[in-house]
Amino acid sequence: MSLGPQRAFPRQSTVLDLFDEQRERAPDRPAIRYRDTTISYADLDARANAIANELIGGGVSKRRLIPVLVADGPEFPVALFGVMKTGSAFVPLDPALPMDRLRTVVAELAPPAVVVSPASVDTVAELGLTVPTVIVDCAEPPGDPTPPPADHAPEPQDLIYGFYTSGSTGTPKCSLNHHRGLVNRLTTMSHRFGDGADHVTLQNSRSTFDSSMWQVLWPLVSGGQVVLPHRDGILDLEQTAMTIGRHGVTITDFVPSVLTAFVSLLELREDLREAASSLRRVLIGGEPAGPGPVHRLRALLPGVEVTNTFGPTECSIGSVFHEVTDADVDRIPIGRPIDNTAAIVLDDDLVPVPVNTPGEVYLGGECVGAGYLNDPERTARAFVDNPFPEIPGERLYRTGDLARVGEDGLLYFIGRRDEQVKIGGVRVELGDVESALADHPLVASAMAVVLGEGPEATLVGCVTGRSADDPPTPQELREYAAEKLPAEHVPQQITVLDTLPLNRNGKADRKALTALIAAETARQAGPAEHVEPPATPMEELVCSAWCEVLKREQVSVVASFSDYGGTSLNAYQLTAAVSRRLGRPVRPRDLLVAPTVREQAARLSEGVDDDSAELAYINHDLAWRPPQTLLLTGATGFIGAHILAELLMDSGAGLICLVRCSDPAQGARRLTEVLEQYRLTSALQLLPTALKTGRVEVVPGDMGGELLGLSQGRFDAIASSVSGIVNAAGAVNLLSGYLDHRPANVLGVQELIKLAAGGARVHTLSTLSIFPSAGGADARVTEDQIPATEQVAADGYNRSKYVAESLLTGARRQGVSSVVYRLGEVWPHQEIGVANPGSLAHGLLYACARAGCVFPTEAATDVTPVDVVSRFVARAATGDIQVDDGVLHVLWPAGLRFAEAFGALADRCGLDRVDYARFRDRLEDAAGSDERLARLRLLLPPPDAGRDAAPAELDQMFTDCSRHFDNRRFGRHANALAEPAADGLKTIDRYLSELADISVLAPQEG
């Protein structure tokens, strides 16, 4: 059971009361902006009073339902407040609805009057209504601005609005909500996001979608201002971005499907990114949100926060929120209930289900609405008695949504309870099929539909890809689904689309998708169409873009985009494809208003000669690069696993992974396990497909063996196929000598040099510690230096790395290209925080956490996070970063005193602060049950008698290389990867949080 915070809110106030407070506080403050029009709080109030007086004068009493047929513009909020001031509830209706549907809805409402704008007067006349029609026209002076009689004021328990939504039987249903529920939702937003006075809100949802209510009402009840868009029937995301920039919009709302297209447009247009940069928060909701577009938005607009929202129209807009973080890599939860509400996942007997068990979501508390108009049976089915005393309110709303509660206490959406079908007599939950397909690493979103009826019914899975450059194939998706689902649940047909069609509310439209798939199936089964070929270079260019976006071999220049299944959303992908080919931005509207290739080419050719199209092809061809294959060693190690992840996610290179294993299957399991160990989730999702398609090949081998443990034929085949070698392998044992390190670290490098003689470039990891202890501050070691043999540190590991570097230096003189990356202390990933278990620095901090204490020390170290190291090496290996042969010191300029890290850890975990001798005693107590501590104990020197701090021998085990080594060559590239941190403690913040969860083994003081 999940209960939102119980927080006081103005439960005796209505939405109108909250607005009146703001109007009295600052009557001249801007309330509404629409194009070049600004309306103040006082003017809005006066106009609403005039509408209310006209309605009351026409016979409208309290507690009636008043249709509002106003599509957009300032007339919309004026109409809402005018109706509220009569004590009645408003029901927004779309004037563009089919006339029969509109007549049905108005007849059910049986209103005493209707409110319209000048644009919808003719629609009402066509309806033939006999009740008064009140026209809201903000271009004209208001009527009687006198406040309406006080006895018409609404009360908190009164209805505020009704919204019509589609019913399962095809008959629209009107969901009703109370003022009090809206007051709780809106004041909760102020508590979470700050007063609306600090925000400019864009109404980005259609007025007939209940999400528009917070966008219009929240700013007006909290002292902010609402920007109303100008719409002309076309989904114009370019205009959305420009409106955001023009008015300095700070907060708005997107349906995830539309957000995906908006993000693609921002990625293409720097001017639109700049326009959208005023955004500080984006709410998403209405359908499940994929993490990809959300995190791309966060990367494009670093200052923006994203809130995922969940809640049906029946429950005051939405009552479950989740603030998206970097941790939401795989899926975005729907979150936890907001203030004074509850969300609970129940089985069919209304019993709470265990953690991670699917069940139906029920909502309770102040959000629960009043039910459905004139439909007591449907209301009784959906609004059930509340059996839980800890949840306030008499009723719970049964959402029909299936979800689970994760171990983190967050709700995760699964699907709809009522999306069940029968295929061959077997009941299939469409959400199950969709969830299985959506889990595929190349899939962004998925929807299942059924074509035909009865025995002829066919289950079809429809997916969109995460990347246009690497879409999944239907065959691999079928094989993937067969691994996840019972045989009867596997779709007989799978179609890969660029986008899913949307309904009028911006949600993925299952009916439209079914029609689209049925039409496409019939078209493919019918006779071949006549294809008129392109006649000009510009038409060739546009045809090429159409084929890319629509996934077709050819298109006719006289057929419309919609004939091929094109939608308004993938028209934005077409915009991007044409822009790339032309080498200049193209306005989406230029393509959206021209339905055929020929017409689009004609518009694009205005002022552009045909040679531009040829130049675009020339630029495209010049950008072509030959396919790459890299040999990667050490992929099961700490740094190697992160390099593997970077290459999987951010390159198209093929990878041959040399893994110590008995066979490729075991090697693949080892790669999977190491990505899991370091929580490299995105790469983990890509790995199965990469293995299946052959992009990643696992080769059993041995770095210490002759020919890397391979046959001569296999060795030669790899040598002839790879363009580069990334050597992240190596033996590391501070207690072992040179001969123990020699096989992997020296002989293995010799074999790699032999392999690279065919032309591959070697990228190998080394260490800054091959140099003796740094001297004074002026003795900075440059990247061109290498110590003399007698100067190398005396341990076996450093000697082996020194010899390996020397071998590569000699090979470079003989024409074998190589780059050596000398590393200092490599710390955990900044956003994930999982440590290298073999790191001595981590071992010391881990020991403090396990022993429950910290001690004084002068030890210091450098801090370079593994995500920076792996990204740099991966991009250098693929050529995305151009580096010359030789040595680079991959080193951030941030240092860290262990005393600072110990202090931060002690504060987070409540650790004791003791002297070094006492720490050693506590470590002795803990080491008996922890092998890592037992090994560390052998390395740590004994305490100095009479000294609280650690002995000098311990301090000398660490060096702050940032003080003693030059990194100019690396520094030229570092800023392009990430802004180097000047504060080492900040760099390891996430890692310290991970340590805070470790249990203490030794008894603490007191």
Secondary structure, 3 states (H helix, E strand, C coil): CEECCCCCCCCCCCHHHHHHHHHHHCCCCEEEEECCEEEEHHHHHHHHHHHHHHHHHCCCCCCCEEEEECCCCCHHHHHHHHHHCCCCEEEECCCCCCHHHHHHHHHHHCCCCEEECHHHHHHHHHHCCCCCEEECCCCCCCCCCCCCCHHHCCCCCCEEEEEEECCCCCCCEEEEEEHHHHHHHHHHHHHHHCCHHHCEEECCCCCCCCHHHHHHHHHHHCCCEEECCCCCCCCCHHHHHHHHHHHCCCEEEECHHHHHHHHHHHHHCHHHHHHHHHCCEEEECCCCCCHHHHHHHHHHCCCCEEEEEECCHHHCCCCEEEECCCCCCCCCCCEEECCCEEEEEECCCCCECCCCCCEEEEEEECCCCCEECCCHHHHHHHEEECCCCCCCCCEEEEEEEEEEECCCCCEEEEEECCCEEEECCEEEEHHHHHHHHHCCCCEEEEEEEEECCHHHCEEEEEEEECCCCCCCCHHHHHHHHHHHCCHHHCCCEEEEECCCCECCCCCECHHHHHHHHHHHHHHHHCCCCCCCCCCCHHHHHHHHHHHHHHCCCCCCCCCEHHHHCCCCCHHHHHHHHHHHHHCCCCCHHHHHCCCEHHHHHHHHHCCCCCHHHHHHHHHHHHCCCCCCEEEEECCCCHHHHHHHHHHHHHCCCEEEEEECCCCHHHHHHHHHHHHHHCCCHHHHHHHHHHHHHCCEEEEECCCCCHHHHCCHHHHHHHHHHCCEEEECCCCCCCCCCHHHHHHHHHHHHHHHHHHHCCCCEEEEEEEHHHCCCCCCCCCCECCCCCCCHHHCCCCHHHHHHHHHHHHHHHHHHCCCCEEEEEECCEECCCCCCCCCCCCHHHHHHHHHHHHCEECCCCCEEECEEHHHHHHHHHHHHHCCCCCCCEEEEECCCCEEEHHHHHHHHHHHHCCEECCHHHHHHHHHHHHCCCHHHHHHHHHCCCCCCCCCCCCHHHHCCCCCHHHCECCHHHHHHHHHHCCCCCCHHHHCHHHHHHHCCCCCCCCCCC
